Structures are given as structure tokens and as C-alpha cells.
């Protein structure tokens, strides 16, 4: 059989095969390129979903925390969903910028949003070579695009389309922002963990620093955290964070942002976490004020609209709330409360140790049990059990079952084993307080302590709480006498007084028989808080003039029109009492205490400014005469320990207050530049000291005022004056009680006509 000769390829066939091969090579090369081009084109046209508009890029949406700013420009708190405050590029430390670029995008200044070299490296090493540690291809601008417009839960195919969108967004960002603006935007959008969204919050939480003051090693820690906020968190995973920080430092060395000597010295340093402090709504300064402000601001937001017609959102819109609180005075007030009540609480526990029915006094055991049972039903634990369908018997059993729990102590949280019912009784032992300090001329509230621990005791005792004010009300009664032309030196009889009322005669008595039956100058009577003299004055002038005056002084709470108001039977708030007392220091003009001066939007535009309301309540002379009366309380009356124990020798007008059964202790202290009121007592009025020596206002509340003013005067940055009150140009009455009155008739007891004509 004949064999077939092989056909020898012709030149024409060779050329044809070569052209065919080239064609397929081009097809293989161009197809993905053209496909990618087509994919980018279709994506940019919105075929695979809408892209952010230029307006969206110019006004990136993020949840911005609203800041509470003190009068001395300290941020004392925030309201947020995400704890994020934006910063500008010029607020960033160059060390931080160098650390970020060196680690995340070394060619940041050389590309226009997409780094082709990095993408090629990812293709060759990661995709083809399988090297997962070769690094990513995303630029900082692409990461910013992802942060600004987050990915949803996507399939692998959808991720490809999303990645292309991020390329397009990145190029748009590069066209609309400078490189510096992109860096600031990026650092504002990233999550550092520990409720720190953005670099400003992270700097504060991790290192108690500002973004322009970060040290190199601190900046390196924060940049390192970005690779995995939880995995590289220095507070949770110290060694990982330390190693990652040193990787960042080595990148800075590689790109000549650190010298070898600097790198060698920095890499051996430990991470200093001594200033780490996670932020929460229950910690930090002015917690009660901040919670009060939250309610006020939520109401404000509902009634104020943004330019787009929507109402403001306290937790997302980045408002700046400028308050009247002085951060230094606030800290001094909180420290004074802690110093005194820490010791007073020890005395209270010792006072009641081993006593039946403690800490309740003057009530039956059945009444005490009723108080506890009512508290049980008001508790969060009870509410949750009830909502879960538990029966009354089941709830009772659970409340009597011992469990491990945390309770408040002045030495910090204490983990104990006790029943929920016993924990409620324990809380009834705890002494609470309300304290407010006001600048009388402006009405600016400088310090607000609504309680001892907002985490455990949420009730605010400055604005919300109202308690019987006791003898601190007496200066208002004396003010009526001063208004009628009486002098602080006027002598009145310390004798039994009865006033007819619809329910029969009201005949108050003094707590002491000292000076019984004598004539007493009004200044001495107020100094010793003589009840009969207060009753004498209200009998002379009536109840209505007192009520009308205190209303002009800002007290809006209902007060029964009964003679006993002269002894302080009314329930009033610390806020009302301090506002009213400020009238005396402000020459008779009441200025409503205020807590906000202005509100700005996230861009610094003023949305609203606030001006205090004022009203003339009395003459300047009347106000000054009442101050002279109240000086006697400090100079030789119930508040003399301010001179002895607390060494406060400057002019001070004050008034102590102690209510029936020692349930409430008060002190109101007035100086020309600062009026401060303090209340101390237990949550329930039936829980209190059994002796007046311990339960009086001079022992419970006055020491807080004394400690606070010691700190205020020692703080040279505050520059609070120790000067005397300004005397009116002319006084029509004598205030030097050492001078004997020339009108002998004025000293005769019971001469009402002469009293009225003085």
C-alpha cells in the first residue's frame, strides 16, 4: 500500500497560522480589558445601581455626635449613635499623617484614586501566586469610598460590581477634594473600636489627647488598629497591638519618616494605656446635667428644622451645644460632694448598725415594708419579670433569692451576694444630694450635681427633685420686713406666737429655749433660725406678700398659702432655691438660671442663641439688707463652721435648713460672684439620722459648700473674688447693730404701730 507523503507547509500557510495566533492573543488580551471598560462604563451610567451624586460627595452623610461644650471650651459630654466628631486636616498631627500614608498607601500623593501598580501586584502575587500576605490594592481614597458608602451583604458577583463602583467613587472624590481633605475625611470615617468613631474620639479615648498632639508611638498604635479594630485593640489584645504598632513604625522608617535611631528607641516603648478611658453616658463629668440636657435638647430638636425641612437629630447631626457650665467648677463641685458624703455615709451606716427597722425612723415596721414593696414594683427587674409573664408568687420568690450583683459604694462598684429585695433596702441607706452653683448677674449655671452616681441613681435632685426647704425659706420672710423699711438691727420679741388658721390656732415653738422671752435683733434671730420670730413676721405682714415676692424671684412650684411657710414647709427644687437666692446677690433683680448660651450646626453656623429672662423682684436696698441679715448666720449663727473648720474669712451670706425629723439638710451660700445651694438627704423622707446634731443642714449640706468654695478660691484660673457685696449709695436704715437706736419706742415689744412705721 502506497504511503502518503506529508504535505510540506507553505509560506502562505505559515503566515495564516501566525495571523490566527496573533488574533487569538489579541482577543484574549483585549476581551478582559474591553469587558472591564464596558463594566466601568455601564456602572458609571448607573446600570448596576445609582452612584453618589456630586452633592452626595460634597456633603458626605455620617452619624456625627453632638458635643456638649462648657463655658471654658471643654467638651464635657456627647450625644451619639456613633461617637464621631469631625476634624480638619490642619488639626491632624503630621506624625499621624505620616504613619497613615506610610502604612496604608505609600503612593497616596502620586495616584488619582486608583493605584495601578498595587492592583497589578494583587493580580500577580495574590490572585495568581496565592500570597495572601502580599497586601491589598485599595488606596486610602478607595477605602474612604467604602467607608462613606458602606457595602451591604453581597454575593461574590455583587462584590465585583461594588468594587468597580468604589473605583469610580474614588476618582470622583479625587476630583472634588484635595489630598489633605481626603485624608481628613478618611480619618473621620474609620472605626477604632471602644465606641471611638473617627480619629478625634479615638485620640481622646485611648490617650486622652487631641489629634494635633499625638506622639509618634500613639499615632502608630491608632493607625495599626485600623487593620482590625478588635483584633489589634491595645486594651484587649496588648501584644498584638504592640507588634502591629511596630510594623507601622517600620513602615515609617522604610519611607524615611523616621530615622533609624528614632525607630530603635520607639519600638521598645510599651503602649501607655494609663489614660485610656472608654466614654459612656453614665461616666465622666456632669452626668446628671448631661441627662437633663438630653431631654431639653430632644424637645428643642422636635421644634427646629434644618434647611431641608427635616427636624434636627441630636444623635446624628453633630450639633455643638454651648453651655454655661464651667468644667473646673463642675469638677470642684463633684469632688466636694464625694469628699463629704464619703465620710458622712460611713457615719450613717454606723449610726444605724444593729438598729431595728433601719434606716427608717418614726414609722412602723409595716410602713417600712410598704416602702420597700413599692420600690420593688417600681424597679426595672420587676418590670421585666412582669412583662415576661412571671406570676406574683414567682416574682416574690426571685426577689428574695440571693444572687451575685454589683452595688454602689463610695470606693467603687462592689460585687456582693444578696437578694434583690435586700439591695433595694441597701439603696435606701444611701445619702443623696442636689447641688447647683450660679453666677447671679448673668444667671449662668456654673456647676450642677444632681446626685452621687448616675449609673445607680438616675433621679436628678437639682431640677426634678423637690424637698421641704426648712429654714432656708426664712430669708424670703425677712425680705418682706426689709422691704417695709425695717432694719436688720430691729429688735422683736422671742415669745410664743399663735396665728389663727381655718384648722385652728397655729403656734410654732423654737427648737431651743435659749433667749426665750427676750428681745432679739432680726439679724440674731435669723442667725439662730428662731421659729417664733419668723412666725411673728408672717403675722405682721401676712402670707400673700411672701408668696408674691418669691414668685417674682422665680419660684414657680405651688406653695400653700398657710402661715407655716415661714418655717419652710414648702417642697421646692434646688434649681428654684438657688435662682431665688441669686436675686439678693444681684441687687434685687431675679435672673432666671440658664444652662445653654447657643447651639451651632456641624458647620459652626449659629442656629439659636439664648438670653436669660429677668425681673425686678425687690429694691436694691431690700436685697442688700437681706444679705446683711444672712451674713449673721455665718458670722455668729448656725453656719459659723465656715469660719472655723473651712477657714473661709471673706464676706459670706448664708442660711442653713433642717426639716422635721432631720429628713432634709440644706445650705444656701451667697457670695457676690457665686450663689450655691446644697441639699442632702435619703431617697425616702423616713430614712434619716435620728439626731439633729448629725442630721442638721450645718452637718449634712454645709460642708459640701465649704469644700467647694475652698477649691474655687484656690483655683487661680477661676479668679473668683473674695470682695464684699456692693453697698447701695444710700441706706435709709441703720445696719450697725452695735449702735443703740435713738428711737426707744422701737424696742418696745408688741408696739405694732411703731413697727409698721419704722
C-alpha positions in Angstrom: 0.0 0.0 0.0 1.4 3.3 -1.1 2.3 5.8 1.7 1.0 9.4 1.6 3.7 11.9 1.6 3.4 14.6 4.3 2.3 18.0 3.0 5.1 20.5 3.4 3.7 23.7 4.9 3.8 26.5 2.5 4.8 30.0 3.3 1.2 31.1 2.9 0.0 28.6 5.4 2.6 29.7 7.9 1.5 33.3 7.6 -2.1 32.3 8.0 -1.4 30.3 11.2 0.7 33.2 12.6 -2.1 35.7 12.0 -4.6 33.4 13.6 -2.5 33.1 16.7 -2.0 36.8 17.0 -5.7 37.3 16.6 -6.4 35.0 19.4 -3.8 36.6 21.6 -5.4 40.0 21.0 -8.8 38.6 21.7 -7.5 37.1 24.9 -5.8 40.4 25.9 -8.5 42.8 24.7 -11.5 40.9 25.8 -11.0 41.4 29.6 -9.8 44.9 29.0 -12.8 45.7 26.9 -15.1 43.9 29.3 -13.6 45.9 32.2 -14.0 49.1 30.2 -17.6 48.2 29.4 -18.3 47.2 33.0 -16.9 50.5 34.2 -18.9 52.4 31.6 -22.1 50.7 32.4 -21.5 51.1 36.1 -20.8 54.8 35.7 -24.0 55.2 33.8 -25.9 53.7 36.7 -26.9 50.4 35.0 -25.9 48.4 38.1 -27.3 50.8 40.6 -27.2 54.5 41.3 -23.9 56.2 42.2 -23.4 59.0 44.7 -24.0 62.4 43.1 -21.6 65.3 43.3 -23.8 66.7 46.1 -23.6 63.5 48.0 -19.8 63.6 47.7 -19.7 67.2 48.7 -21.9 66.5 51.8 -21.0 63.1 53.0 -23.5 61.6 55.3 -22.3 60.2 58.6 -23.6 60.0 62.1 -22.0 62.9 63.9 -22.1 63.1 67.7 -23.4 66.3 69.2 -20.9 67.9 71.6 -21.7 69.5 75.0 -19.2 72.3 75.4 -18.5 74.1 78.7 -18.1 77.8 79.1 -14.3 77.3 79.2 -14.4 75.4 75.9 -14.1 71.8 77.2 -16.1 69.0 75.7 -17.9 67.6 78.8 -20.1 65.1 77.0 -21.7 63.9 73.8 -24.9 62.6 72.4 -24.4 60.0 69.7 -25.3 56.8 67.9 -21.7 56.7 66.7 -19.2 58.6 68.9 -17.8 60.6 66.0 -16.6 64.2 65.8 -15.1 65.5 62.5 -11.7 67.3 62.4 -10.0 69.3 59.7 -6.6 68.4 58.1 -4.9 71.3 60.0 -6.0 69.6 63.2 -4.1 66.4 62.4 -0.6 65.8 63.7 2.0 65.4 60.9 3.2 62.3 62.7 -0.3 60.7 62.4 -0.5 61.6 58.6 3.0 60.1 58.0 2.1 56.9 59.9 -1.1 56.5 57.9 0.3 57.1 54.5 3.4 55.0 55.1 1.3 52.1 56.2 -1.8 52.2 54.1 -0.9 54.0 50.9 2.7 55.0 50.3 1.9 56.4 46.8 -1.1 58.4 48.0 0.2 61.6 46.6 1.1 60.0 43.2 -2.2 58.4 42.2 -5.6 59.8 41.3 -7.7 57.4 43.4 -6.6 54.1 41.9 -3.1 52.7 42.2 -2.5 50.5 39.1 0.8 49.2 40.4 -0.9 48.0 43.6 -3.7 46.4 41.5 -1.1 44.6 39.3 0.7 43.4 42.5 -2.5 42.0 43.8 -3.2 40.2 40.5 0.2 38.6 40.2 1.0 37.8 43.9 -2.4 37.3 45.5 -4.6 36.1 42.7 -2.1 34.1 40.6 0.6 33.5 43.2 -1.7 32.7 46.2 0.2 35.0 48.5 -2.4 36.3 51.0 0.2 38.4 52.8 1.2 40.5 49.8 -1.0 43.4 50.7 -4.2 44.8 49.3 -4.7 47.1 46.3 -7.1 49.6 47.8 -5.9 53.2 48.1 -6.9 55.4 51.0 -9.3 57.1 48.6 -10.9 53.7 47.8 -11.1 52.9 51.5 -12.8 56.3 52.1 -15.3 55.5 49.3 -16.1 52.2 51.1 -16.4 54.0 54.5 -18.6 56.7 53.1 -20.9 54.4 51.2 -20.7 51.0 53.0 -21.1 47.7 51.4 -24.2 45.7 52.2 -24.2 41.9 52.5 -23.2 41.0 48.9 -22.5 37.8 46.9 -19.1 37.3 45.3 -20.5 38.6 41.9 -22.1 41.6 43.6 -18.8 42.4 45.3 -17.1 42.8 41.8 -19.7 45.3 40.8 -19.4 47.1 44.1 -15.6 47.2 43.7 -16.0 48.9 40.4 -18.3 51.4 41.9 -15.7 52.2 44.6 -13.1 52.8 41.8 -15.5 55.3 40.2 -16.3 57.0 43.6 -12.6 57.2 44.4 -11.8 59.0 41.1 -14.8 61.4 41.8 -13.5 62.0 45.3 -10.1 62.9 43.9 -11.6 65.4 41.5 -13.8 67.0 44.2 -11.4 67.1 47.2 -7.8 67.9 47.8 -5.5 65.2 49.1 -5.5 66.9 52.5 -9.3 66.9 52.6 -9.4 63.2 51.6 -7.0 62.3 54.5 -9.2 64.2 57.0 -12.4 62.6 55.6 -10.8 59.1 55.8 -9.7 59.6 59.5 -13.1 60.9 60.3 -15.0 57.9 59.0 -12.9 55.0 60.4 -13.9 52.9 63.4 -11.3 52.4 66.1 -13.4 50.3 68.4 -14.4 51.1 72.0 -17.1 53.4 70.7 -14.5 55.6 69.1 -15.6 56.5 65.6 -13.2 58.8 63.9 -9.7 59.9 64.9 -10.8 62.7 67.4 -12.8 60.3 69.6 -10.0 57.7 69.3 -7.3 60.1 70.4 -9.4 61.1 73.4 -10.5 57.6 74.5 -7.2 55.8 74.0 -4.7 58.5 75.0 -6.7 61.4 76.4 -5.1 63.5 73.7 -6.1 65.8 70.8 -5.5 64.9 67.2 -2.8 67.5 66.8 -0.9 66.4 70.0 -0.5 62.7 69.4 3.0 61.3 69.9 4.6 59.2 67.1 4.1 55.9 69.1 0.5 56.9 69.9 -0.3 57.7 66.2 1.3 54.3 65.2 -1.0 52.4 67.6 -4.1 54.1 66.2 -3.0 53.5 62.6 -2.3 49.9 63.5 -5.7 49.4 65.0 -7.3 50.2 61.6 -6.3 46.8 60.3 -8.6 45.2 62.8 -10.3 47.4 65.5 -11.0 44.4 67.7 -8.1 42.2 66.8 -5.5 44.9 67.3 -7.2 46.7 70.2 -4.4 47.6 72.7 -6.8 47.4 75.6 -7.9 43.9 74.8 -5.0 42.4 72.8 -2.0 44.2 74.0 0.8 42.1 72.4 -0.9 42.1 69.0 -1.3 45.8 69.2 2.3 46.3 70.2 3.5 44.2 67.3 1.2 45.9 64.9 2.4 49.3 66.2 6.0 48.3 65.5 5.0 47.3 61.9 3.7 50.8 61.4 6.9 52.3 62.8 8.9 50.1 60.5 6.9 51.4 57.5 7.6 54.9 58.6 11.3 54.0 58.7 11.1 52.4 55.3 9.7 55.6 53.8 12.1 58.0 55.6 9.5 59.4 58.1 11.6 58.1 61.0 15.4 57.9 61.5 17.0 54.6 62.5 17.7 56.0 66.0 14.1 57.1 66.4 12.8 53.8 65.3 15.1 51.9 67.6 14.1 54.0 70.6 10.3 53.9 69.8 9.9 50.2 69.1 11.0 49.2 72.7 8.5 51.5 74.4 5.4 49.9 75.9 1.9 51.2 74.9 0.9 53.6 77.6 -2.8 52.9 78.5 -2.8 54.7 81.8 -5.0 57.4 80.2 -7.4 55.0 78.4 -11.0 55.8 79.4 -14.0 54.5 77.5 -16.7 57.0 77.1 -20.3 56.3 78.3 -23.3 58.3 79.1 -23.0 57.3 82.8 -19.4 58.3 83.3 -17.3 61.5 83.1 -18.2 65.0 84.3 -21.7 66.5 84.8 -23.6 63.2 84.2 -26.8 64.5 85.7 -26.6 67.8 83.9 -26.0 65.9 80.6 -29.0 63.7 81.1 -31.2 66.7 81.9 -29.8 68.4 78.8 -30.7 65.4 76.7 -34.4 65.8 77.5 -34.2 69.6 76.9 -32.4 69.1 73.5 -34.7 66.4 72.3 -37.6 68.7 72.8 -35.7 71.5 71.1 -34.9 69.3 68.1 -38.5 68.4 67.6 -39.4 72.1 67.2 -36.5 73.2 65.0 -36.0 72.3 61.3 -32.9 72.1 59.1 -32.8 73.8 55.7 -34.1 70.6 54.0 -37.2 70.7 56.2 -36.4 67.8 58.4 -36.1 68.2 62.1 -32.7 68.1 63.8 -31.4 64.8 65.2 -29.5 65.1 68.5 -27.6 61.9 67.8 -26.7 62.3 64.2 -26.4 65.9 63.2 -23.2 66.9 65.0 -24.7 69.9 66.9 -22.5 72.0 69.2 -24.3 72.8 72.4 -22.5 75.7 74.2 -23.4 75.5 77.9 -22.9 77.8 80.9 -21.2 75.0 82.9 -17.7 75.8 83.9 -15.7 72.5 83.7 -13.4 73.5 86.6 -16.2 74.5 88.9 -18.1 71.3 87.9 -15.1 69.2 88.9 -14.7 71.1 92.2 -18.4 70.6 93.0 -18.3 66.8 92.3 -15.1 66.4 94.3 -16.6 68.3 97.2 -19.7 66.1 97.2 -17.6 62.9 97.1 -15.2 64.1 99.9 -18.0 64.9 102.3 -20.6 62.3 101.6 -18.0 59.5 101.6 -17.4 60.2 105.3 -21.0 61.1 106.1 -22.2 57.8 104.6 -19.8 55.9 107.0 -21.4 57.8 109.9 -24.9 57.0 108.6 -24.1 53.2 108.4 -22.5 53.3 111.9 -25.4 55.3 113.2 -27.9 52.6 112.2 -25.8 49.5 112.8 -27.8 46.9 114.8 -31.0 49.0 114.9 -34.4 47.6 114.1 -36.2 48.8 111.1 -33.1 50.6 109.8 -32.7 53.0 108.1 -36.3 54.2 108.8 -37.2 56.1 111.9 -40.5 57.2 113.3 -42.6 54.7 111.3 -43.9 51.2 111.9 -42.3 48.1 110.5 -45.4 47.6 108.4 -45.0 51.1 106.9 -41.3 50.4 106.2 -42.2 47.1 104.4 -44.7 49.0 102.4 -42.0 51.4 101.3 -39.7 48.5 100.2 -42.6 46.7 98.4 -43.4 49.9 96.5 -39.8 50.2 95.5 -39.8 46.6 94.3 -42.7 47.2 92.0 -41.0 50.3 90.6 -37.8 48.5 89.8 -36.6 47.6 86.3 -36.2 43.9 87.4 -39.8 43.7 88.5 -41.0 45.3 85.2 -39.0 42.8 83.1 -40.3 39.8 85.1 -43.8 41.0 84.8 -43.5 41.6 81.1 -42.1 38.1 80.8 -45.3 36.7 82.3 -44.0 35.7 85.7 -46.6 35.4 88.4 -46.7 37.5 91.6 -45.5 34.5 93.7 -42.6 33.8 91.2 -41.6 37.4 91.4 -41.7 37.4 95.2 -39.5 34.3 95.3 -37.0 35.7 92.9 -36.7 39.0 94.8 -36.0 37.0 98.0 -33.4 34.8 96.3 -29.8 35.7 96.8 -27.8 36.4 93.6 -24.5 38.0 92.7 -24.8 41.6 91.8 -23.0 44.9 91.8 -23.9 47.7 94.2 -22.8 51.3 94.7 -20.1 52.1 97.3 -18.0 55.3 97.6 -15.0 53.1 97.0 -16.3 51.9 93.6 -18.6 49.1 92.4 -18.8 46.2 94.8 -19.8 42.7 93.8 -21.9 41.1 96.5 -24.3 38.3 97.0 -27.7 39.5 98.3 -31.3 39.3 97.3 -32.8 42.0 95.1 -35.1 43.0 98.0 -32.1 43.5 100.3 -30.3 45.5 97.6 -33.4 47.9 97.5 -33.2 48.3 101.3 -29.5 48.9 101.0 -30.1 51.7 98.5 -32.5 53.3 101.0 -29.5 53.9 103.2 -27.6 55.9 100.6 -27.5 59.6 101.2 -28.3 61.6 98.0 -27.6 65.2 97.1 -28.5 68.0 94.8 -26.1 71.0 94.3 -26.2 73.9 91.9 -23.9 76.9 91.6 -25.0 80.1 89.7 -23.4 83.3 88.6 -26.1 85.8 89.9 -25.5 88.6 87.5 -25.8 86.5 84.3 -27.9 83.6 85.6 -25.3 81.2 84.2 -25.3 77.8 85.9 -21.6 77.0 86.6 -22.0 73.6 88.3 -24.8 71.0 88.5 -24.5 67.9 90.7 -27.8 66.1 90.5 -26.8 63.1 92.5 -24.0 60.9 93.7 -23.8 58.3 90.8 -25.8 58.5 87.7 -25.2 54.8 86.9 -27.0 53.6 90.0 -29.3 56.6 90.9 -30.8 58.3 87.9 -33.1 60.7 89.6 -31.9 64.3 89.3 -32.1 66.3 92.6 -31.4 69.7 91.1 -34.3 70.3 88.7 -36.7 67.4 89.2 -36.4 66.7 92.9 -38.4 68.8 95.3 -37.9 68.6 99.1 -39.0 70.5 102.1 -36.7 73.5 102.3 -36.9 74.2 106.1 -35.3 77.4 107.4 -33.7 78.3 104.1 -37.1 79.8 103.3 -36.9 82.3 106.2 -34.8 85.0 104.3 -37.8 85.4 102.0 -40.0 86.2 105.0 -37.4 88.6 106.4 -37.2 90.3 103.0 -40.8 91.5 103.4 -39.8 93.2 106.7 -36.8 94.8 105.0 -39.0 95.9 102.1 -41.2 97.6 104.6 -38.3 99.7 106.0 -37.2 97.5 108.9 -33.6 97.3 109.8 -31.6 94.1 110.4 -31.0 95.5 113.9 -34.7 95.8 114.6 -35.5 94.1 117.9 -38.5 91.8 118.1 -39.8 89.6 120.9 -38.9 86.0 121.1 -42.2 85.0 122.6 -44.9 82.4 121.8 -46.9 83.4 118.7 -50.2 82.0 117.6 -51.9 82.6 114.3 -55.4 81.7 113.6 -56.0 79.3 110.6 -59.1 77.5 109.3 -58.0 74.4 111.1 -57.4 76.2 114.4 -54.5 78.2 116.0 -51.0 77.6 114.7 -48.4 78.1 117.5 -44.9 77.1 116.5 -42.1 76.8 119.0 -38.4 77.1 118.9 -36.0 74.1 118.8 -34.2 75.6 121.8 -35.2 77.6 124.9 -32.2 79.8 124.6 -33.1 83.6 124.6 -36.6 82.6 125.4 -38.8 85.7 126.1 -36.0 88.2 125.1 -36.0 90.9 122.6 -33.8 89.9 119.7 -32.4 91.9 116.7 -33.6 90.4 113.5 -30.0 89.6 112.4 -29.5 87.5 115.5 -33.0 85.8 115.1 -32.1 84.7 111.6 -28.6 83.7 112.6 -30.1 81.3 115.2 -33.1 80.4 113.0 -35.6 81.4 115.7 -39.0 80.0 114.6 -41.1 82.3 116.8 -39.6 85.4 115.1 -40.4 84.1 111.7 -43.9 83.4 112.8 -44.0 86.9 114.3 -43.0 88.4 110.9 -45.6 86.5 108.9 -48.2 87.5 111.4 -47.2 91.1 110.9 -47.2 91.1 107.1 -49.3 88.2 106.1 -48.7 85.2 103.8 -49.6 86.7 100.4 -46.8 89.3 100.3 -44.3 86.5 100.8 -45.9 84.3 98.1 -45.9 87.3 95.7 -42.3 88.1 96.3 -41.0 84.5 95.9 -42.9 84.2 92.7 -41.1 87.3 91.4 -37.9 85.6 92.5 -38.6 82.7 90.1 -40.2 80.1 92.4 -43.0 78.5 90.4 -43.8 75.5 92.4 -47.1 75.5 94.2 -46.9 76.8 97.8 -49.9 76.5 100.1 -50.9 79.9 101.5 -50.5 79.0 105.1 -48.5 80.6 107.9 -46.2 77.6 108.3 -44.5 78.5 105.0 -42.4 80.9 107.2 -40.7 77.7 108.6 -40.1 76.2 105.2 -42.8 73.7 104.9 -42.9 74.1 101.1 -41.4 71.5 98.7 -39.0 73.3 96.3 -36.2 72.3 94.0 -32.5 73.2 94.4 -32.8 75.0 91.0 -35.6 77.2 92.3 -33.9 78.0 95.6 -30.6 78.9 94.1 -32.3 81.1 91.4 -34.3 82.9 94.1 -31.3 83.4 96.4 -29.3 84.8 93.5 -31.8 87.8 93.5 -30.3 89.0 96.7 -26.7 89.0 95.2 -28.0 90.7 92.0 -29.3 93.8 93.8 -32.9 92.7 93.8 -33.2 91.6 90.1 -34.1 88.0 89.5 -32.3 86.4 86.5 -33.6 83.0 85.5 -30.8 80.4 85.8 -29.8 79.2 82.3 -27.8 76.4 81.0 -27.3 77.0 77.2 -25.9 80.1 75.6 -26.1 79.0 71.9 -26.5 76.0 69.6 -24.5 75.6 66.4 -24.8 73.1 63.5 -22.0 70.8 62.4 -20.5 73.6 60.2 -20.4 76.2 63.0 -23.5 78.1 62.0 -25.4 79.5 64.9 -28.9 78.1 64.9 -30.1 79.7 68.1 -28.8 82.0 70.9 -30.3 82.2 74.4 -30.8 85.2 76.6 -31.8 84.9 80.2 -35.1 86.3 81.4 -35.1 88.8 84.3 -37.5 90.6 86.6 -37.1 93.2 89.3 -38.2 91.4 92.4 -37.3 94.0 95.1 -35.3 97.1 95.6 -31.6 97.2 95.8 -31.7 98.3 99.4 -34.0 95.4 100.4 -31.7 92.9 98.7 -28.7 94.3 100.5 -30.4 94.3 103.9 -31.3 90.6 103.5 -27.6 89.9 102.7 -26.7 91.7 105.9 -29.1 89.5 107.8 -27.7 86.4 106.2 -24.2 87.4 107.0 -25.1 87.0 110.6 -25.7 83.3 110.0 -22.1 82.8 109.1 -20.6 85.3 111.5 -22.2 84.0 114.6 -25.1 81.6 113.8 -25.7 78.1 112.5 -23.0 78.4 109.8 -20.0 79.5 111.9 -18.1 76.4 111.0 -17.4 78.0 107.6 -15.1 80.4 109.5 -13.6 77.8 111.8 -13.3 74.4 110.1 -13.2 75.7 106.5 -11.2 79.0 107.1 -13.4 81.0 104.8 -13.0 84.5 106.2 -14.4 86.5 103.2 -17.9 88.1 103.3 -20.5 85.3 103.0 -24.2 85.4 103.4 -25.8 82.0 104.1 -28.7 80.1 105.6 -28.9 76.5 106.9 -32.0 74.5 106.8 -33.1 71.4 108.6 -36.6 69.9 108.2 -38.7 67.9 110.6 -37.1 64.7 111.8 -33.8 65.7 110.0 -35.1 64.3 106.7 -33.5 67.1 104.7 -30.4 69.1 105.3 -29.9 72.4 103.3 -27.3 75.1 103.0 -27.6 78.2 100.8 -24.4 80.2 100.4 -24.1 83.6 98.7 -21.0 85.5 97.6 -21.0 88.4 95.2 -20.0 86.3 92.2 -21.4 82.8 93.1 -24.6 81.6 94.7 -24.6 77.9 95.6 -27.3 75.7 97.1 -26.9 72.2 98.5 -29.5 69.6 99.7 -28.6 66.3 101.3 -31.0 63.5 102.3 -32.1 60.0 101.7 -34.4 58.9 98.8 -37.2 58.4 101.3 -38.0 61.0 103.9 -38.5 58.3 106.6 -34.8 57.4 106.2 -32.6 59.9 108.1 -30.3 60.5 111.1 -32.0 60.1 114.5 -30.2 63.1 116.0 -30.2 66.8 114.9 -26.5 67.1 115.6 -25.9 64.7 112.7 -29.0 65.4 110.6 -29.0 69.2 110.6 -28.1 71.2 107.4 -25.0 72.5 109.1 -23.6 68.9 109.2 -25.1 67.4 106.1 -25.1 70.1 103.5 -22.9 73.0 104.6 -19.6 71.0 104.5 -20.1 70.4 100.7 -20.4 74.2 100.2 -17.4 74.8 102.3 -15.2 72.3 100.5 -16.5 73.5 97.1 -15.7 77.2 97.8 -12.2 76.3 99.2 -11.5 74.6 95.9 -13.0 77.5 93.9 -10.9 80.1 95.7 -7.8 78.1 95.4 -8.2 77.7 91.7 -6.4 80.8 90.3 -7.6 80.2 86.8 -11.2 80.9 88.0 -10.2 84.2 89.7 -13.3 84.3 91.8 -13.3 87.4 94.0 -13.4 87.4 97.8 -14.7 91.0 97.9 -17.7 92.2 99.9 -21.2 92.8 98.5 -21.6 96.3 96.9 -23.3 98.7 99.3 -26.1 100.8 97.8 -25.3 104.5 97.6 -27.6 105.4 100.4 -29.3 103.3 103.1 -32.3 104.6 104.9 -31.8 102.3 107.9 -29.0 101.5 110.3 -27.2 98.2 109.8 -24.6 98.5 112.5 -26.3 96.6 115.3 -23.7 97.8 117.8 -25.2 101.2 117.7 -28.2 101.8 120.1 -31.3 103.1 118.3 -32.2 106.6 119.2 -35.9 105.7 119.0 -36.5 103.9 122.2 -40.1 103.2 121.2 -38.9 100.9 118.5 -37.6 98.4 121.1 -40.9 98.0 122.9 -42.4 94.6 122.3 -45.8 94.4 120.8 -45.9 98.0 119.6 -47.2 97.1 116.1 -47.9 100.7 115.1 -44.4 101.7 115.7 -43.0 98.6 114.0 -45.1 99.4 110.9 -43.9 103.0 110.8 -40.2 102.2 111.0 
